[in-house]
Amino acid sequence: MDKRIACIVVTYNRKELLFNCIQHICNQSYRPETIYVIDNASTDGTLEMADKMKKIALPILYSCIFIILLQKKVQKFSAINY
């Protein structure tokens, strides 16, 4: 049976940690097919960092990254269930 895994990363004002987080996900022995980065209305440039990673650094490592922007901050579990 073929396993298909998706990874959900919810972030809020963690611009400085996001790249390492995605790199660690990509370095797993079984990489997920898709990574969803949910930006919980960050104000520190997290969205811009995620977009930059998707366009410049990560196409080499990973091509299936989706960025979802929440317009207002919600509780963590609400963001995961988005």
Beta strands, then each sheet from edge to edge (+ up, - down):
strand 1: 6-11
strand 2: 34-39
strand 3: 65-69
sheet 1: 1+ 2+ 3+
end
